Amino acid sequence: MLSVTTIGVLMAGIDARIVIVGLPQVIAALGADTEQGIWINQAYLLGSIVILLLIGRVTDVFGRKNIYTSGFAIFTIGSALTSFAMNPLQVILFRIAQGIGAGIILTNSVALIVDATPTKELGFSLGVNNLGFRFGAMAGLTISGLILSFIGDWRALFYINIPIGIFGTVWAQLALKETMFGEKGAKIDWGGFFAFTVFVTSLLLALTYDAYGIGSRLIVYELLVISIVSIVIFVWHERRCEHPLLDLRLLEIREYTGGVIAQLINAIAWGAVLLLLSLYFQLVLGLSPFDAGIRIIPFDIAFLICGPLSGKLSDRFGHIPFTTSGIILTSASLYLFSTVDELTPYSNIAIFMMLFGAGIGFFSSPNMSSVMGSVPAQRRGVGSALRATFFNVGFAVSLNLAIVIISLIVPYALVTQIMSASEEAIITPAQKMQFLSGLKVTYVWLAILNAVAIVPSIFRGKGAAGHEEKVQELDIA
């Protein structure tokens, strides 16, 4: 089973990064404008977030195997269609399909592992699953550079998903066994899904428009108002629905809520860091996008080593020592990034990145094990979906927060020009130093924010058994 889920997250990880390096080529080949170029990248994230809660709920009702297999199939078809797209709109729509498939895979992989793994081995298994995604993300940068350097066709970026997807679809159907049917016959809350979709879509639109300087400020404010109203309607509806999309009583489980809040804060603090490092390498040091991607690999290597290791050790010693030390190490490395300038040796930066990767690795696997281990079996699908939603929204917010902080020092127009991947940002030496100062201040504030995650992480509690009994008393089953 672990082999199937690892293949799935590996494929999703590859595609999460593979477009970053090749985006300028895709934009140039299709004649896309700046806004279309941004959405070619963001459409994948939108598709994956929108579908999470619905898929989590559906798997709790109808079982996980067939839904998981369909995720492979949807992702593969989306990849094939993207490779044949003839204009920017088609690429955006097919990237949304890819994101939907990836969301199904990522949400179900965690729930499947928790269903099939003994509690004492859960941290290690989730660490291996995380390793698959991170290795895929690391490989995505290298594969993208190799394809564009030797083949020169952006469509080949998506060809590689097709054989992997076909194999994964067949292997999942043959190897997986249905573990449970939690609420067979229960109705699906389509009203809740509609309200949540409006919330996520309007929020991501507002964040993207603000981050890249698209449209007027009025449009951004209107979208934020729509997102706030829709989430209020969603909560009101869920509290009154007989079969809600998200049973809000899950949030009464202290270990679960503390873990997802800590994860949200951590994601906001580090989600934009790899992009900021890439911009440092490209704009401050003048490296190519491919060379910048290669220089970020020490982060991935440290994560690959520390993720499964911390998961294994947390199975024996509990999650608190590792989640806490991971948060502290992450904040320390973020502060170290604030000391970097144009003369800092790469060896020093590589060490900082390895410390950063180790901190994220120490935190993520034990935290995920704690969160998912606290969820009753009948709610693992939607529990995993909500956890993934918090993580993805945190990542989306991270970029906006970084831009806001940098804009306190660097003119907003210059920041949005730099953040747009559709054309090379040309800046003067004085602007380069100004941008570097903005990066330094941003890292300091992100380090402080990340340290706040220690509070919910520590005070979440240690065990899940009592929580599960409490939830069952609330008739959650």
C-alpha positions, 0 to 999 in steps of 0.5 A, spaced: 500 500 500 505 504 501 508 503 494 502 505 491 501 512 495 508 514 494 508 513 487 502 518 487 505 523 491 511 522 487 508 524 481 504 530 484 511 533 487 514 532 480 508 536 477 508 541 483 515 544 481 516 542 474 512 548 471 516 553 475 523 553 471 519 552 464 513 557 465 517 562 461 517 558 455 510 556 456 508 563 456 512 565 450 510 559 446 503 560 447 503 568 446 500 568 453 500 575 457 502 576 464 495 574 467 494 568 463 502 566 465 500 567 472 494 562 472 498 557 468 501 556 475 496 558 480 490 553 476 494 547 479 493 550 486 486 552 485 484 545 483 487 541 488 484 546 494 477 546 491 476 539 491 479 537 498 473 537 502 469 534 497 473 528 496 475 527 503 467 527 505 466 522 499 471 517 501 468 517 508 462 515 505 463 511 499 470 508 501 477 510 499 480 505 493 476 507 487 476 514 489 484 514 489 484 510 483 480 515 479 485 521 482 490 517 478 486 517 472 484 524 472 491 527 473 494 523 467 488 525 463 489 532 465 497 531 463 495 529 457 490 534 455 495 539 457 501 537 453 496 538 447 493 544 449 493 550 443 492 556 447 493 559 454 485 558 456 486 550 455 492 550 459 489 553 465 483 549 464 487 542 464 492 544 469 485 545 474 484 538 472 491 536 474 490 539 480 483 536 482 487 529 480 493 531 485 488 533 490 484 527 490 491 523 490 494 527 496 488 527 501 487 520 500 494 517 500 494 520 508 487 517 509 489 510 506 496 510 510 492 511 517 487 506 515 492 501 514 498 502 519 499 501 526 499 507 531 506 505 533 509 505 525 504 511 523 510 517 524 515 513 519 510 511 514 507 518 513 515 520 513 516 516 507 510 518 504 512 526 505 519 523 502 516 521 496 513 528 495 519 532 497 523 527 492 518 529 486 519 536 488 526 536 488 526 532 481 521 536 478 526 542 478 532 538 475 527 534 470 524 541 467 531 543 466 534 537 462 527 537 458 528 544 456 535 544 455 535 537 451 528 537 448 526 544 448 519 543 447 515 545 453 509 540 452 515 534 454 514 537 461 507 534 461 509 527 457 513 524 463 506 524 467 503 520 462 506 513 463 507 514 471 500 516 471 498 509 467 502 505 471 499 508 478 492 507 476 493 500 474 497 499 480 493 502 485 487 498 482 490 491 483 494 493 490 489 497 494 484 494 498 478 497 501 479 498 508 472 501 510 465 504 508 464 509 514 457 512 512 455 508 506 448 511 503 449 518 507 448 524 502 453 529 500 452 536 502 453 540 495 450 546 498 456 546 503 461 544 497 458 550 493 459 555 499 466 552 500 468 553 493 466 560 493 470 561 499 477 558 496 476 561 489 475 568 491 480 568 496 485 565 492 483 570 486 484 576 491 491 573 494 493 572 487 491 579 484 494 582 490 501 579 489 502 580 482 499 587 481 493 584 477 487 589 477 485 594 481 485 594 489 477 595 489 477 588 485 481 585 491 477 588 496 471 585 493 473 578 492 476 578 500 469 580 502 466 575 498 470 570 501 469 572 508 461 572 507 461 565 503 466 562 509 460 565 514 455 562 510 459 555 510 460 555 517 452 556 518 450 551 513 455 546 516 452 547 523 445 545 521 446 540 516 444 533 517 450 530 513 455 536 513 461 536 508 465 538 514 463 536 521 465 542 525 465 537 531 472 535 529 475 541 531 473 540 538 479 534 538 484 539 541 490 534 538 487 535 531 486 543 532 492 544 535 496 540 530 492 544 524 493 551 527 501 549 528 501 547 521 497 553 518 502 558 521 508 554 519 506 553 512 505 561 512 512 562 515 515 558 510 511 557 504 514 563 500 521 562 502 524 557 496 521 562 491 525 568 495 531 564 495 530 563 488 529 570 487 536 572 491 540 567 486 537 570 480 536 577 481 542 578 486 547 573 484 545 573 477 544 566 476 539 562 471 532 559 473 535 552 472 542 554 476 537 557 482 533 551 482 539 546 483 542 551 488 536 550 492 537 542 492 540 542 499 534 544 502 530 538 499 536 533 501 535 535 508 528 534 508 529 527 505 533 525 511 530 528 517 522 527 515 522 519 515 527 519 521 523 524 525 517 520 524 520 513 526 523 517 532 516 520 534 513 513 534 517 511 539 518 518 543 512 522 542 511 528 537 512 534 542 520 533 542 520 533 534 515 538 532 517 543 538 525 542 535 523 543 528 519 549 529 525 552 533 530 550 528 526 553 522 525 559 526 533 559 527 534 558 520 530 563 517 533 568 522 540 566 519 537 567 512 536 574 514 544 575 515 545 573 507 548 578 502 551 578 495 558 576 498 555 570 503 559 564 500 554 559 497 557 554 502 554 558 508 547 558 504 547 551 503 548 550 511 542 554 512 538 551 507 540 544 510 538 547 517 531 549 514 530 543 511 531 539 517 527 543 521 521 542 516 522 535 516 522 534 524 516 538 524 512 535 518 511 528 519 510 527 527 505 533 526 501 529 521 502 523 525 499 526 531 493 530 527 491 524 523 492 519 529 487 523 533 481 523 528 476 517 528 476 512 523 470 514 520 472 522 519 479 520 516 478 522 509 475 529 511 480 530 517 486 529 512 482 534 507 481 539 512 489 538 514 491 539 507 486 545 506 490 549 512 496 547 509 495 549 502 491 556 504 497 557 508 502 556 502 498 561 498 498 566 504 505 566 505 507 569 498 502 575 500 505 576 507 512 576 504 510 581 498 507 586 504 513 585 508 518 587 502 513 592 500 515 596 506 522 597 503 521 596 496 516 600 491 510 595 490 510 596 483 518 593 483 516 587 487 510 585 483 514 586 477 519 581 480 514 576 482 511 576 475 514 570 472 512 572 465 518 576 463 525 577 466 525 583 471 530 588 470 533 592 476 538 597 477 544 595 482 541 600 487 534 597 486 537 590 487 540 592 494 533 595 496 530 588 494 536 584 498 534 589 504 527 587 503 528 580 503 532 580 510 526 584 514 522 579 511 526 573 513 526 576 520 518 577 521 517 570 518 522 567 523 518 570 529 511 568 526 513 561 525 515 561 533 508 562 534 507 555 532 510 553 538 504 555 542 498 550 539 503 545 538 505 544 545 498 545 548 495 540 543 495 534 548 499 528 547 494 522 546 488 521 541 484 515 545 480 520 550 479 525 544 476 519 540 471 517 545 469 524 546 467 525 539 463 518 539 459 521 545 458 527 540 455 522 535 460 523 530 460 516 528 
